[in-house]
Amino acid sequence: MLVPLMNATFIPRCTRRGARETTRKAIQRFALLAAATLLLGGCATPGPLHIYSAGASTPEMLVDAGGERQVDVPSFLAPEDQLIGLAYDPFTDHLFLRLAPGNAIRVVDRPARAIKRELTLDGVGDTAKGQADLAVRPRDGHIFLLENNGTAVAETTRLGKSVRTFPLAGVVGGTGLALDVAADRLLVLDATGRKLSLHDLGGARVGEFTLDRRVGPSLAVDSERREIYAPLAEGAHDIGVFDYNGRLLRTLPSAAAFVDVGPRSFVRVF
């Protein structure tokens, strides 16, 4: 009696060479998948924190400090442009400049030292006076901006499309804004320049504390070290670095009116 050998006939024998080739292809596929994941997700290089600042409403250059040496980045602002807020996105390596009257953003590509894009923000008022701070969430590029005389926050996409606007509970006249990306918390500076309130991403108030020193209306957060950066409003022209109890830890020499911080990006999402 003959036994059918269908499997033996049609399934090729896996030789050592074939096994090596199969393993090599699997490794190659894994490497490609990992690279694609990085490109889609973005990543920021661990290491020295970079401090981006501007010292005037129409600065010719933005100061990049905190690394091995200070580097200036052109702002591309014309004399008629008025800077009212500054934010940095470490996933794109882009600086976001909010311009008066408040519904315009200029995006500067830091490594290319060039204008990346200019945006007119949907759903954002055009009545901002003086400084009006903003922050960028790196994981999706959403922009958070103080709105309605500092009593609310407008959220837009990276390209300026409106997502929503939500009130900040208990805030009257907020002047500074920062985002703690690790805790998903907004930090808001009140009009006195001393009190900071913490809010969830729906605007609910979840805490508050008072700073040792009065600061100007521009905030930045290093989420990894849980430190807050802000230009001091009195005395020497310095940036103050505070902990989450409001205690002044140290000062950095700078005549900054605007400040943000973040690590440099090595894989960028455009």
Buried (B, 14 or more C-beta within 10 A) or exposed (E): EEEEEEEEEEEEEEEEEEEEEEEEEEEEEEEEEEEEEEEEEBBBEEEEBBBBBBBBBBBEEBBBBBBEEEBEBEBBBEEEBBBBBBBBBBBBBBBBBBBBBBBBBBBBBBEEEEBBBEBEBBBBBEEBEEBBBBBBBBEEBBBBBBBBBBBBBBBBBBEBEEBEBBBBBBBEEBBBBBBBBEBEBBBBBBBEBBBBBBBBBEBEBEEBBEBBBBBBBBBBBBBEEEBBBBBBEEEEEBBBBBBBEBEBEEBBEBBBBBBBBBBBBBBBBE
